[in-house]
């Protein structure tokens, strides 16, 4: 069984000790007292006389300094071993309990602006919940049914979602949005005004101790040659610039006709299954030939899926918020969890 080393969950400051009770501090105090002390006899008779006060020489000072450095090195070394609490001279110790990092929450394919209003409202609630328990949030593509940053504005109708995301970011929880086939055209506004990290390409990241390949999923695997060619045209710098010059109202109207999202959802049962099978095969192959990976995380298919092709190695598709309300929780040292918000 393959085991992948995980980053340590231990805080190097997990065990703290007061400065005056460290080993180095204790030795320093002892050396100072030895150099200053003048032992005297226990009586006061005529045979009793005081001993001369020892004067430190360069040799003794050098030896003391060398010993002090060694003790400090030992103290630092012991402090890096979380299983050994550092003891003071009086045997006292002070430490924080070791805790795992908070989980990472993942969702995809919300299609905000075209999904059922009740699902959109539920997703806003999910974001609020995730902000209270997660260390970070990954939105793996198609968060918006369409998003474009024009010269004179952005796609209309997303204000409630943008406001909720801004609130989460302001609370200190980072959000990463992977561009999908409906919202690949994110840019400055999302990064600077909303405050999220926007990615337009797949990445490999450590998520809660899992070495993870994160991608939306469109264009991966075999087939879809026509789509890939069409996508290349839509994402070209020339097409992007030309579209950005349109008034927002006209650009959104064109995008809605091209996307035709709701009609596609009503007639894509078989396509969804084929797409799901294609991406699953791609994920399994990716895990097979990239041994450093623990997890492949995709969206795009609208089909929630959790599979373990090898012990300790996972493929997870986070599903959607159109037909489902599915999401993923990644916890350190635990298998991924695929959950339904409606069953919480």
Secondary structure, DSSP 4 states (H G I P E B T S, - for coil): -----------TTSEE--GGGSHHHHHHHHHHHHHH-----S--STT--PPPPPPPPHHHHHHHHHHHHHHHHHHHHHHT-TTSPPP-TTS--EEPPP-PPPEEEEE----BTTS-HHHHHHHHHHHHHHHHHEEEEEE-S-SBSS-BEETTEE-TT-HHHHHHHHHHHHTT-EEEEE--TTTTB--HIIIIII--EEESS-EEEEETTEEEEE---TT-SS--HHHHHHHHHHTSHHHHHHHHTS-HHHHHHHHHHHH-HHHHHHT-HHHHHHHHHHHHHHHHHHHHH-TT-SEEEE-SSS--EEEEEETTEEEEE---SSS--EEEEE-TTS--EEEEGGG-
